Amino acid sequence: MTIGQLIDTAVGPIALGMSPTPHRDAEELYALAAGIAITEIDRDAEPDDKTAEEFQRLTDSRISGVPMAYLTGVAPFAGLELRVGAGVFVPRRDFSDPVEPALEHVRATTAPLIVDLCAGAGAVALAVAHRRPDAEVHAVEIDEQAYGFAELNAADRVAAGDTAIHLHRGDVTAPDVLAELNGRVDVVVTNPPFVPEHAQLPPEFAVHQPRIAIYAGPDGLDVIRGAVDTAARLLRPGGALVLEHGHLHGETMPALFAADTRFTGVTLHPDRFGYPLYLLALRAG
């Protein structure tokens, strides 16, 4: 069996494990097993026994739902590679869309003040700081393990030449979180947990990733409600809230904001596949 055939035989089982990118996963897992880059894979060559065994072990883990990033140790996101591991929610490389409206809102603003609520491993905050080195970026995360990865990633980005971000360990729903920034923030961007407790998810999310980063009460809005209150307090008039809510809340979000006079200009935005992804709202006043 050639390397190409070995990789191809793994695609079907990985797809049955509910991976949305089985071909890409299979190639990345083989490259990881062989200790090479994907571009170095010679599909016509024969794999050695040690590499084939390691590839099978990694493939079995992926089939069971272990996130790719837990296996590789890194998660690509918005042009960055971030360190991740068991216990932290994996930034999804194909869902970095909310970074763009956050940056667009401050395109003409010098030294903007930007806050990332529910920062996780620091993905959005670090992507923003990478693109806008003049920005003052604050990131808030409650979970100890996620905060630890955010610290590692923030240090890596400073070493790479990016502007340092300000990390805060805290609850984004607390009435005093970042109180020193009240009424001054240009953009609040947040990807909070938004899945209802009863929802059925693939093992990658339901089993292997931390519940605190995924589930949020019976209707999935426990954290969103508090994060919206915090955003309303932090934002200056005309400042923007970019809130990722996923396809589960395509109808819930308009209803939530319909009676909220603190915000105006509410628009919903789909992901590249057409599913509801995030909401953009402007602070009234």
Backbone as CSV, one residue per row, in Angstrom:
resi,resn,N_x,N_y,N_z,CA_x,CA_y,CA_z,C_x,C_y,C_z
1,MET,0.843,-1.201,0.000,0.000,0.000,0.000,0.877,1.249,0.000
2,THR,0.566,2.192,-0.877,1.326,3.434,-0.925,0.849,4.389,0.170
3,ILE,1.620,5.437,0.371,1.220,6.452,1.346,-0.117,7.071,0.947
4,GLY,-0.271,7.348,-0.345,-1.523,7.920,-0.803,-2.701,7.020,-0.527
5,GLN,-2.535,5.718,-0.752,-3.617,4.784,-0.483,-3.918,4.692,1.007
6,LEU,-2.861,4.720,1.807,-3.039,4.674,3.254,-3.842,5.880,3.731
7,ILE,-3.502,7.052,3.233,-4.225,8.265,3.606,-5.670,8.178,3.146
8,ASP,-5.882,7.710,1.917,-7.235,7.652,1.365,-8.135,6.688,2.141
9,THR,-7.558,5.604,2.645,-8.368,4.647,3.402,-8.849,5.219,4.733
10,ALA,-8.183,6.257,5.215,-8.574,6.851,6.493,-9.677,7.891,6.338
11,VAL,-9.883,8.383,5.124,-10.828,9.479,4.914,-12.250,9.082,5.295
12,GLY,-12.705,7.927,4.832,-14.067,7.484,5.123,-14.340,7.329,6.608
13,PRO,-13.507,6.578,7.336,-13.729,6.447,8.783,-13.683,7.785,9.523
14,ILE,-12.780,8.683,9.104,-12.724,9.992,9.758,-14.021,10.753,9.498
15,ALA,-14.547,10.663,8.282,-15.815,11.321,7.967,-16.952,10.747,8.814
16,LEU,-16.950,9.429,9.030,-17.977,8.815,9.867,-17.870,9.288,11.313
17,GLY,-16.676,9.709,11.709,-16.478,10.284,13.037,-16.959,11.713,13.127
18,MET,-17.605,12.203,12.069,-18.271,13.505,11.992,-17.299,14.661,11.827
19,SER,-16.128,14.394,11.265,-15.243,15.498,10.909,-15.765,16.177,9.653
20,PRO,-15.810,17.519,9.626,-16.262,18.211,8.419,-15.181,18.288,7.339
21,THR,-13.953,17.934,7.703,-12.832,18.047,6.752,-11.996,16.768,6.761
22,PRO,-12.581,15.625,6.404,-11.857,14.353,6.542,-10.616,14.239,5.660
23,HIS,-10.653,14.766,4.436,-9.481,14.690,3.561,-8.314,15.486,4.153
24,ARG,-8.610,16.689,4.579,-7.563,17.518,5.171,-7.030,16.893,6.449
25,ASP,-7.933,16.354,7.270,-7.507,15.720,8.518,-6.562,14.554,8.241
26,ALA,-6.922,13.710,7.271,-6.105,12.530,6.984,-4.698,12.933,6.550
27,GLU,-4.586,13.934,5.719,-3.265,14.389,5.281,-2.467,14.986,6.432
28,GLU,-3.132,15.788,7.258,-2.436,16.394,8.385,-1.976,15.343,9.385
29,LEU,-2.795,14.325,9.599,-2.413,13.265,10.538,-1.236,12.455,10.013
30,TYR,-1.226,12.200,8.711,-0.067,11.466,8.175,1.196,12.313,8.294
31,ALA,1.101,13.586,7.967,2.269,14.463,8.075,2.767,14.509,9.518
32,LEU,1.835,14.540,10.468,2.206,14.552,11.883,2.896,13.245,12.263
33,ALA,2.345,12.129,11.817,2.941,10.826,12.125,4.337,10.694,11.542
34,ALA,4.535,11.251,10.356,5.826,11.132,9.673,6.810,12.217,10.072
35,GLY,6.316,13.246,10.774,7.191,14.350,11.163,7.609,15.222,9.999
36,ILE,6.696,15.395,9.035,6.999,16.187,7.850,5.859,17.174,7.603
37,ALA,6.066,18.073,6.655,5.005,18.982,6.231,4.110,18.267,5.222
38,ILE,2.870,18.719,5.116,1.947,18.107,4.154,2.517,18.162,2.741
39,THR,3.173,19.251,2.412,3.735,19.404,1.066,4.849,18.410,0.774
40,GLU,5.364,17.770,1.810,6.447,16.797,1.631,5.936,15.366,1.470
41,ILE,4.632,15.176,1.572,4.071,13.825,1.430,4.268,13.332,-0.001
42,ASP,4.871,12.164,-0.124,5.033,11.506,-1.417,4.003,10.385,-1.498
43,ARG,2.906,10.651,-2.167,1.794,9.707,-2.182,2.149,8.384,-2.875
44,ASP,3.167,8.382,-3.703,3.535,7.168,-4.437,4.525,6.288,-3.673
45,ALA,5.111,6.816,-2.595,6.077,6.042,-1.817,5.348,5.098,-0.865
46,GLU,6.086,4.183,-0.259,5.515,3.268,0.719,5.846,3.749,2.129
47,PRO,4.880,3.711,3.038,5.154,4.160,4.408,5.957,3.117,5.181
48,ASP,6.791,3.590,6.092,7.475,2.629,6.955,6.513,2.184,8.056
49,ASP,6.812,1.064,8.683,5.896,0.469,9.656,5.616,1.397,10.838
50,LYS,6.657,2.063,11.326,6.494,2.937,12.495,5.544,4.085,12.181
51,THR,5.716,4.693,11.011,4.845,5.799,10.624,3.418,5.322,10.420
52,ALA,3.263,4.157,9.787,1.927,3.609,9.548,1.205,3.327,10.864
53,GLU,1.926,2.804,11.851,1.331,2.513,13.155,0.904,3.799,13.867
54,GLU,1.779,4.816,13.813,1.453,6.090,14.456,0.284,6.767,13.750
55,PHE,0.250,6.676,12.443,-0.860,7.237,11.677,-2.175,6.561,12.069
56,GLN,-2.156,5.259,12.260,-3.368,4.550,12.660,-3.818,4.974,14.052
57,ARG,-2.863,5.157,14.956,-3.215,5.597,16.311,-3.867,6.973,16.279
58,LEU,-3.270,7.883,15.526,-3.824,9.234,15.422,-5.190,9.216,14.746
59,THR,-5.316,8.388,13.717,-6.585,8.280,13.004,-7.680,7.758,13.924
60,ASP,-7.370,6.754,14.721,-8.356,6.209,15.655,-8.813,7.285,16.644
61,SER,-7.883,8.100,17.100,-8.243,9.175,18.025,-9.161,10.180,17.349
62,ARG,-8.840,10.514,16.118,-9.674,11.475,15.393,-11.067,10.909,15.135
63,ILE,-11.157,9.638,14.793,-12.451,8.998,14.549,-13.319,9.064,15.804
64,SER,-12.690,8.945,16.969,-13.440,8.969,18.224,-13.888,10.375,18.603
65,GLY,-13.432,11.385,17.851,-13.865,12.748,18.109,-12.828,13.646,18.738
66,VAL,-11.634,13.144,19.025,-10.588,14.009,19.577,-10.306,15.124,18.566
67,PRO,-10.375,16.393,18.977,-10.144,17.486,18.027,-8.771,17.399,17.366
68,MET,-8.706,17.766,16.105,-7.428,17.772,15.395,-6.384,18.572,16.151
69,ALA,-6.795,19.711,16.673,-5.833,20.583,17.330,-5.260,19.963,18.601
70,TYR,-6.020,19.075,19.259,-5.472,18.375,20.419,-4.370,17.407,19.983
71,LEU,-4.517,16.867,18.786,-3.525,15.920,18.278,-2.276,16.628,17.758
72,THR,-2.484,17.773,17.113,-1.338,18.498,16.546,-0.722,19.479,17.542
73,GLY,-1.524,19.923,18.517,-1.041,20.897,19.496,-1.172,22.331,19.058
74,VAL,-1.644,22.562,17.846,-1.803,23.930,17.345,-3.143,24.059,16.630
75,ALA,-3.686,25.280,16.647,-4.936,25.576,15.954,-4.728,26.792,15.058
76,PRO,-4.815,26.615,13.741,-4.731,27.774,12.848,-5.977,28.644,13.001
77,PHE,-5.774,29.961,13.056,-6.911,30.868,13.187,-6.527,32.234,12.648
78,ALA,-7.218,32.675,11.625,-7.049,34.021,11.065,-5.587,34.335,10.766
79,GLY,-4.885,33.361,10.231,-3.494,33.583,9.851,-2.476,33.341,10.946
80,LEU,-2.940,32.983,12.141,-2.040,32.696,13.256,-2.079,31.205,13.571
81,GLU,-1.044,30.719,14.241,-1.051,29.365,14.790,-0.993,29.485,16.307
82,LEU,-2.034,28.983,16.955,-2.168,29.120,18.397,-1.985,27.788,19.091
83,ARG,-1.365,27.822,20.245,-1.183,26.603,21.031,-2.482,26.244,21.763
84,VAL,-2.861,24.981,21.652,-4.051,24.497,22.351,-3.766,23.089,22.874
85,GLY,-4.663,22.617,23.708,-4.541,21.269,24.240,-5.800,20.910,24.995
86,ALA,-5.838,19.701,25.530,-7.007,19.227,26.255,-7.408,20.226,27.346
87,GLY,-8.698,20.532,27.405,-9.196,21.447,28.419,-9.470,22.846,27.916
88,VAL,-9.161,23.129,26.643,-9.438,24.457,26.103,-10.254,24.294,24.821
89,PHE,-11.210,25.202,24.612,-12.000,25.179,23.393,-11.106,25.514,22.208
90,VAL,-11.248,24.757,21.133,-10.381,24.926,19.973,-10.920,26.025,19.064
91,PRO,-10.139,27.081,18.825,-10.564,28.079,17.834,-10.728,27.411,16.473
92,ARG,-11.832,27.689,15.809,-12.124,27.016,14.550,-11.591,27.841,13.378
93,ARG,-10.677,27.254,12.639,-10.007,27.995,11.570,-10.967,28.502,10.506
94,ASP,-12.070,27.794,10.288,-13.018,28.177,9.247,-14.083,29.142,9.751
95,PHE,-13.962,29.597,11.003,-14.983,30.470,11.576,-14.356,31.706,12.223
96,SER,-13.436,32.329,11.490,-12.800,33.544,11.990,-13.500,34.793,11.446
97,ASP,-14.674,34.626,10.828,-15.385,35.735,10.204,-15.614,36.933,11.130
98,PRO,-15.980,36.750,12.425,-16.260,37.909,13.278,-15.071,38.846,13.486
99,VAL,-13.862,38.397,13.196,-12.699,39.284,13.313,-12.821,40.449,12.332
100,GLU,-13.328,40.180,11.136,-13.364,41.196,10.082,-14.263,42.382,10.418
101,PRO,-15.526,42.164,10.858,-16.348,43.338,11.192,-15.804,44.129,12.370
102,ALA,-15.154,43.456,13.300,-14.528,44.174,14.416,-13.459,45.126,13.901
103,LEU,-12.641,44.641,12.988,-11.587,45.477,12.421,-12.154,46.561,11.512
104,GLU,-13.177,46.215,10.753,-13.769,47.189,9.830,-14.362,48.363,10.588
105,HIS,-14.953,48.105,11.746,-15.592,49.174,12.505,-14.575,50.225,12.975
106,VAL,-13.341,49.821,13.179,-12.328,50.765,13.670,-11.289,51.085,12.593
107,ARG,-11.643,50.831,11.339,-10.682,51.036,10.248,-10.156,52.473,10.226
108,ALA,-11.023,53.439,10.531,-10.618,54.841,10.487,-10.302,55.408,11.866
109,THR,-10.258,54.552,12.881,-10.008,54.989,14.250,-8.548,54.764,14.618
110,THR,-7.898,55.802,15.110,-6.514,55.678,15.560,-6.477,55.108,16.971
111,ALA,-5.603,54.155,17.194,-5.433,53.533,18.517,-6.765,53.111,19.133
112,PRO,-7.525,52.259,18.451,-8.834,51.848,18.983,-8.705,50.998,20.240
113,LEU,-9.767,51.017,21.029,-9.848,50.216,22.244,-10.830,49.071,21.976
114,ILE,-10.340,47.839,22.067,-11.115,46.665,21.681,-11.091,45.641,22.816
115,VAL,-12.232,45.045,23.087,-12.353,44.061,24.166,-12.881,42.742,23.597
116,ASP,-12.247,41.641,24.000,-12.678,40.288,23.650,-13.197,39.619,24.923
117,LEU,-14.505,39.341,24.952,-15.106,38.651,26.087,-15.219,37.170,25.778
118,CYS,-14.910,36.323,26.756,-14.839,34.864,26.556,-13.710,34.555,25.578
119,ALA,-12.511,34.928,25.958,-11.365,34.900,25.042,-10.829,33.511,24.758
120,GLY,-11.104,32.538,25.620,-10.562,31.199,25.390,-9.053,31.219,25.321
121,ALA,-8.505,30.621,24.268,-7.056,30.584,24.090,-6.498,31.886,23.543
122,GLY,-7.352,32.896,23.410,-6.889,34.215,22.972,-7.005,34.471,21.488
123,ALA,-7.723,33.620,20.762,-7.711,33.656,19.302,-8.119,35.012,18.734
124,VAL,-9.305,35.495,19.080,-9.798,36.731,18.470,-8.964,37.923,18.907
125,ALA,-8.677,38.018,20.197,-7.894,39.145,20.692,-6.529,39.212,20.018
126,LEU,-5.880,38.078,19.860,-4.547,38.051,19.258,-4.600,38.311,17.755
127,ALA,-5.663,37.846,17.102,-5.820,38.130,15.671,-6.024,39.619,15.443
128,VAL,-6.803,40.249,16.314,-7.037,41.689,16.209,-5.748,42.463,16.456
129,ALA,-5.016,42.084,17.507,-3.765,42.774,17.818,-2.735,42.588,16.704
130,HIS,-2.763,41.438,16.062,-1.841,41.181,14.951,-2.141,42.099,13.772
131,ARG,-3.413,42.305,13.494,-3.813,43.125,12.357,-3.769,44.619,12.670
132,ARG,-3.977,44.975,13.942,-3.979,46.382,14.343,-3.000,46.592,15.489
133,PRO,-1.724,46.731,15.164,-0.711,46.888,16.214,-0.882,48.151,17.046
134,ASP,-1.667,49.116,16.562,-1.890,50.349,17.334,-3.049,50.216,18.309
135,ALA,-3.769,49.086,18.274,-4.940,48.912,19.132,-4.548,48.551,20.556
136,GLU,-5.389,48.984,21.498,-5.298,48.516,22.881,-6.344,47.420,23.028
137,VAL,-5.880,46.187,23.218,-6.782,45.034,23.218,-6.810,44.393,24.600
138,HIS,-8.013,44.224,25.129,-8.207,43.547,26.402,-8.989,42.256,26.160
139,ALA,-8.637,41.200,26.885,-9.286,39.904,26.721,-9.622,39.334,28.092
140,VAL,-10.851,38.839,28.237,-11.336,38.314,29.513,-11.692,36.837,29.357
141,GLU,-11.191,36.007,30.266,-11.486,34.571,30.250,-11.606,34.076,31.694
142,ILE,-12.626,33.267,31.956,-12.874,32.798,33.321,-12.174,31.484,33.638
143,ASP,-12.013,30.610,32.633,-11.513,29.263,32.888,-9.990,29.254,33.041
144,GLU,-9.509,28.556,34.067,-8.080,28.564,34.373,-7.237,27.965,33.251
145,GLN,-7.673,26.825,32.705,-6.878,26.191,31.658,-6.849,27.026,30.383
146,ALA,-7.996,27.553,29.999,-8.046,28.400,28.808,-7.191,29.644,29.007
147,TYR,-7.256,30.222,30.199,-6.461,31.415,30.479,-4.969,31.100,30.372
148,GLY,-4.573,29.919,30.826,-3.174,29.528,30.714,-2.706,29.447,29.269
149,PHE,-3.553,28.884,28.403,-3.198,28.835,26.981,-3.178,30.234,26.382
150,ALA,-4.095,31.103,26.809,-4.091,32.482,26.317,-2.787,33.180,26.687
151,GLU,-2.299,32.920,27.899,-1.024,33.506,28.311,0.123,33.015,27.423
152,LEU,0.142,31.712,27.145,1.185,31.153,26.287,1.126,31.767,24.888
153,ASN,-0.070,31.842,24.332,-0.219,32.377,22.986,0.107,33.866,22.923
154,ALA,-0.283,34.594,23.958,0.032,36.016,23.997,1.542,36.237,24.040
155,ALA,2.237,35.430,24.817,3.703,35.543,24.884,4.328,35.186,23.540
156,ASP,3.790,34.162,22.881,4.308,33.786,21.556,4.152,34.926,20.557
157,ARG,3.002,35.603,20.585,2.767,36.671,19.620,3.637,37.886,19.904
158,VAL,3.896,38.178,21.161,4.826,39.273,21.485,6.219,38.933,20.983
159,ALA,6.625,37.673,21.176,7.944,37.245,20.691,8.039,37.343,19.171
160,ALA,6.890,37.208,18.505,6.863,37.302,17.043,6.763,38.743,16.560
161,GLY,6.635,39.688,17.500,6.633,41.093,17.125,5.299,41.800,17.237
162,ASP,4.254,41.103,17.673,2.939,41.738,17.802,2.861,42.573,19.080
163,THR,1.933,43.519,19.088,1.671,44.318,20.270,1.050,43.436,21.363
164,ALA,1.473,43.628,22.589,0.951,42.828,23.698,-0.516,43.155,23.944
165,ILE,-1.294,42.142,24.305,-2.669,42.356,24.719,-2.729,42.332,26.245
166,HIS,-3.859,42.788,26.792,-4.061,42.808,28.239,-5.017,41.678,28.604
167,LEU,-4.518,40.683,29.312,-5.326,39.535,29.700,-5.906,39.731,31.093
168,HIS,-7.172,39.323,31.257,-7.857,39.442,32.540,-8.549,38.125,32.848
169,ARG,-8.323,37.593,34.030,-9.039,36.396,34.470,-10.290,36.846,35.197
170,GLY,-11.455,36.557,34.623,-12.670,37.008,35.266,-13.912,36.522,34.550
171,ASP,-15.055,36.863,35.138,-16.370,36.460,34.640,-16.923,37.595,33.779
172,VAL,-17.193,37.307,32.513,-17.652,38.364,31.606,-19.052,38.859,31.962
173,THR,-19.780,38.116,32.799,-21.122,38.549,33.194,-21.102,39.367,34.485
174,ALA,-19.944,39.506,35.124,-19.852,40.252,36.382,-20.065,41.746,36.126
175,PRO,-20.805,42.437,36.991,-21.121,43.847,36.758,-19.929,44.785,36.864
176,ASP,-18.812,44.295,37.422,-17.651,45.170,37.577,-16.464,44.769,36.701
177,VAL,-16.638,43.789,35.808,-15.514,43.367,34.989,-15.114,44.500,34.046
178,LEU,-13.839,44.827,34.025,-13.279,45.900,33.198,-13.988,47.241,33.433
179,ALA,-14.418,47.485,34.661,-15.177,48.707,34.962,-14.407,49.972,34.612
180,GLU,-13.079,49.882,34.636,-12.267,51.056,34.303,-12.392,51.476,32.848
181,LEU,-12.988,50.603,32.020,-13.150,50.913,30.596,-14.577,51.339,30.254
182,ASN,-15.422,51.510,31.242,-16.830,51.823,30.996,-16.999,53.015,30.059
183,GLY,-17.801,52.832,29.003,-18.135,53.917,28.094,-17.026,54.355,27.169
184,ARG,-15.923,53.595,27.103,-14.775,54.016,26.308,-14.450,53.085,25.150
185,VAL,-15.010,51.904,25.124,-14.581,50.857,24.205,-15.188,51.056,22.812
186,ASP,-14.359,50.878,21.787,-14.806,51.026,20.399,-15.506,49.777,19.885
187,VAL,-14.987,48.605,20.253,-15.579,47.349,19.797,-15.495,46.312,20.917
188,VAL,-16.598,45.626,21.147,-16.604,44.416,21.975,-16.903,43.252,21.045
189,VAL,-16.031,42.263,21.047,-16.262,41.052,20.257,-16.290,39.872,21.220
190,THR,-17.237,38.978,21.021,-17.362,37.863,21.953,-17.864,36.612,21.256
191,ASN,-17.278,35.493,21.617,-17.742,34.171,21.186,-18.040,33.380,22.452
192,PRO,-19.191,33.644,23.069,-19.516,32.991,24.337,-20.044,31.583,24.117
193,PRO,-20.104,30.770,25.176,-20.828,29.496,25.058,-22.283,29.793,24.767
194,PHE,-22.879,29.048,23.818,-24.258,29.381,23.432,-25.123,28.153,23.153
195,VAL,-24.650,26.969,23.500,-25.405,25.757,23.201,-26.321,25.408,24.377
196,PRO,-27.620,25.167,24.123,-28.523,24.726,25.202,-28.071,23.397,25.786
197,GLU,-28.293,23.225,27.076,-27.815,22.044,27.775,-28.317,20.736,27.184
198,HIS,-29.509,20.749,26.599,-30.109,19.511,26.089,-29.681,19.186,24.659
199,ALA,-28.983,20.075,24.006,-28.638,19.881,22.593,-27.664,18.718,22.415
200,GLN,-27.842,17.978,21.333,-26.964,16.863,21.006,-25.871,17.344,20.057
201,LEU,-24.625,17.119,20.438,-23.487,17.556,19.632,-22.591,16.375,19.297
202,PRO,-21.786,16.481,18.243,-20.802,15.435,17.944,-19.837,15.267,19.115
203,PRO,-19.229,14.082,19.251,-18.307,13.833,20.370,-17.177,14.862,20.478
204,GLU,-16.736,15.406,19.347,-15.662,16.394,19.390,-15.990,17.537,20.342
205,PHE,-17.276,17.899,20.422,-17.690,18.990,21.292,-18.325,18.468,22.586
206,ALA,-19.162,17.456,22.482,-19.899,16.976,23.650,-19.031,16.207,24.635
207,VAL,-17.971,15.564,24.136,-17.149,14.697,24.990,-15.773,15.302,25.263
208,HIS,-15.129,15.787,24.228,-13.704,16.095,24.337,-13.383,17.545,24.695
209,GLN,-14.280,18.483,24.411,-13.977,19.880,24.709,-14.695,20.326,25.975
210,PRO,-14.188,21.360,26.650,-14.730,21.734,27.968,-16.171,22.241,27.898
211,ARG,-17.023,21.707,28.753,-18.437,22.097,28.774,-18.610,23.585,29.031
212,ILE,-17.737,24.161,29.856,-17.880,25.569,30.215,-17.774,26.484,29.000
213,ALA,-17.112,26.011,27.949,-16.942,26.818,26.744,-18.026,26.572,25.707
214,ILE,-18.934,25.644,25.980,-19.917,25.240,24.967,-21.351,25.439,25.446
215,TYR,-21.693,24.881,26.601,-23.076,24.897,27.063,-23.343,26.103,27.968
216,ALA,-24.587,26.625,27.865,-24.920,27.831,28.638,-26.392,27.834,29.027
217,GLY,-26.773,26.909,29.870,-28.119,26.897,30.415,-29.155,26.293,29.491
218,PRO,-30.409,26.245,29.941,-31.475,25.572,29.197,-31.693,26.109,27.786
219,ASP,-31.546,27.422,27.601,-31.775,28.006,26.283,-30.491,28.447,25.590
220,GLY,-29.339,28.201,26.223,-28.063,28.585,25.633,-27.733,30.054,25.758
221,LEU,-28.515,30.802,26.535,-28.340,32.254,26.595,-27.805,32.761,27.935
222,ASP,-27.481,31.857,28.849,-27.061,32.297,30.183,-25.876,33.250,30.137
223,VAL,-24.882,32.936,29.330,-23.701,33.795,29.249,-23.941,34.954,28.292
224,ILE,-24.650,34.700,27.203,-24.910,35.769,26.228,-25.610,36.954,26.882
225,ARG,-26.612,36.693,27.713,-27.331,37.802,28.356,-26.392,38.675,29.179
226,GLY,-25.549,38.037,29.966,-24.618,38.795,30.789,-23.564,39.508,29.960
227,ALA,-23.093,38.852,28.882,-22.092,39.465,28.020,-22.654,40.685,27.301
228,VAL,-23.934,40.627,26.917,-24.573,41.782,26.275,-24.659,42.945,27.256
229,ASP,-25.011,42.661,28.503,-25.050,43.714,29.519,-23.668,44.340,29.701
230,THR,-22.654,43.510,29.741,-21.294,44.019,29.903,-20.882,44.856,28.698
231,ALA,-21.211,44.382,27.516,-20.881,45.141,26.309,-21.564,46.502,26.307
232,ALA,-22.837,46.540,26.703,-23.572,47.804,26.739,-22.910,48.789,27.703
233,ARG,-22.375,48.270,28.794,-21.697,49.123,29.775,-20.350,49.616,29.271
234,LEU,-19.622,48.780,28.548,-18.269,49.124,28.127,-18.234,50.031,26.897
235,LEU,-19.168,49.841,25.983,-19.084,50.518,24.686,-19.395,52.015,24.788
236,ARG,-18.690,52.779,23.993,-19.032,54.187,23.797,-20.224,54.261,22.849
237,PRO,-20.948,55.393,22.844,-22.013,55.548,21.847,-21.451,55.376,20.431
238,GLY,-22.103,54.535,19.637,-21.615,54.244,18.295,-20.636,53.102,18.235
239,GLY,-20.207,52.604,19.398,-19.329,51.448,19.429,-20.074,50.198,18.998
240,ALA,-19.333,49.187,18.566,-19.951,47.996,17.977,-19.793,46.771,18.867
241,LEU,-20.847,45.976,18.906,-20.811,44.649,19.515,-20.853,43.626,18.392
242,VAL,-19.861,42.731,18.368,-19.839,41.611,17.428,-19.960,40.352,18.271
243,LEU,-21.108,39.682,18.165,-21.439,38.562,19.038,-21.655,37.308,18.207
244,GLU,-20.785,36.322,18.365,-20.960,35.052,17.665,-21.965,34.201,18.434
245,HIS,-22.971,33.701,17.726,-24.029,32.941,18.392,-24.357,31.623,17.709
246,GLY,-23.832,31.375,16.540,-24.044,30.105,15.877,-25.451,29.941,15.308
247,HIS,-25.653,28.833,14.611,-26.908,28.635,13.883,-28.097,28.368,14.792
248,LEU,-27.837,28.044,16.061,-28.937,27.745,16.974,-29.765,28.965,17.337
249,HIS,-29.206,30.157,17.135,-29.871,31.370,17.605,-30.170,32.364,16.485
250,GLY,-30.414,31.842,15.297,-30.772,32.714,14.191,-32.058,33.487,14.429
251,GLU,-32.981,32.919,15.211,-34.224,33.607,15.554,-34.182,34.196,16.959
252,THR,-33.420,33.581,17.833,-33.346,34.041,19.219,-32.714,35.418,19.336
253,MET,-31.657,35.667,18.570,-30.937,36.933,18.699,-31.780,38.139,18.321
254,PRO,-32.491,38.119,17.186,-33.343,39.279,16.895,-34.366,39.539,17.989
255,ALA,-34.933,38.463,18.550,-35.912,38.624,19.621,-35.270,39.222,20.874
256,LEU,-34.049,38.788,21.169,-33.352,39.279,22.360,-33.057,40.771,22.254
257,PHE,-32.692,41.222,21.058,-32.285,42.616,20.884,-33.445,43.533,20.509
258,ALA,-34.588,42.956,20.139,-35.705,43.776,19.664,-36.160,44.791,20.713
259,ALA,-36.140,44.376,21.973,-36.611,45.256,23.039,-35.466,45.928,23.804
260,ASP,-34.257,45.795,23.296,-33.093,46.349,23.999,-32.747,47.708,23.393
261,THR,-33.165,48.763,24.066,-32.962,50.116,23.549,-31.512,50.583,23.650
262,ARG,-30.668,49.768,24.285,-29.256,50.140,24.392,-28.510,49.968,23.070
263,PHE,-29.111,49.206,22.148,-28.459,48.914,20.878,-29.354,49.290,19.705
264,THR,-28.708,49.607,18.598,-29.414,49.931,17.370,-28.676,49.304,16.194
265,GLY,-29.289,49.364,15.013,-28.608,48.862,13.817,-28.227,47.405,13.896
266,VAL,-29.083,46.577,14.474,-28.773,45.158,14.662,-28.889,44.417,13.326
267,THR,-27.834,43.705,12.969,-27.848,42.898,11.737,-27.282,41.515,12.031
268,LEU,-27.855,40.508,11.360,-27.374,39.133,11.484,-26.540,38.774,10.267
269,HIS,-25.510,37.976,10.484,-24.593,37.627,9.413,-24.357,36.116,9.393
270,PRO,-24.452,35.496,8.215,-24.229,34.052,8.103,-22.753,33.726,7.923
271,ASP,-22.410,32.461,8.135,-21.059,32.014,7.819,-20.977,31.709,6.321
272,ARG,-19.839,31.212,5.895,-19.641,30.975,4.463,-20.512,29.849,3.923
273,PHE,-21.151,29.106,4.825,-22.031,28.027,4.395,-23.502,28.440,4.439
274,GLY,-23.762,29.689,4.837,-25.122,30.200,4.858,-25.849,30.063,6.177
275,TYR,-25.175,29.530,7.207,-25.812,29.374,8.514,-25.578,30.619,9.373
276,PRO,-26.543,30.983,10.235,-26.339,32.136,11.118,-25.062,31.979,11.934
277,LEU,-24.262,33.034,11.997,-22.986,32.954,12.713,-22.829,34.038,13.770
278,TYR,-22.994,35.313,13.378,-22.768,36.367,14.361,-23.731,37.527,14.138
279,LEU,-23.823,38.354,15.161,-24.672,39.539,15.164,-23.801,40.771,15.319
280,LEU,-24.152,41.833,14.624,-23.474,43.113,14.769,-24.504,44.131,15.250
281,ALA,-24.196,44.835,16.323,-25.099,45.839,16.859,-24.290,47.052,17.302
282,LEU,-24.888,48.229,17.215,-24.224,49.465,17.587,-24.807,49.996,18.889
283,ARG,-23.934,50.530,19.735,-24.384,51.090,21.013,-25.137,52.391,20.742
284,ALA,-26.363,52.466,21.222,-27.164,53.668,21.037,-26.653,54.783,21.967
285,GLY,-27.129,55.974,21.707,-26.783,57.072,22.601,-25.970,58.126,21.956
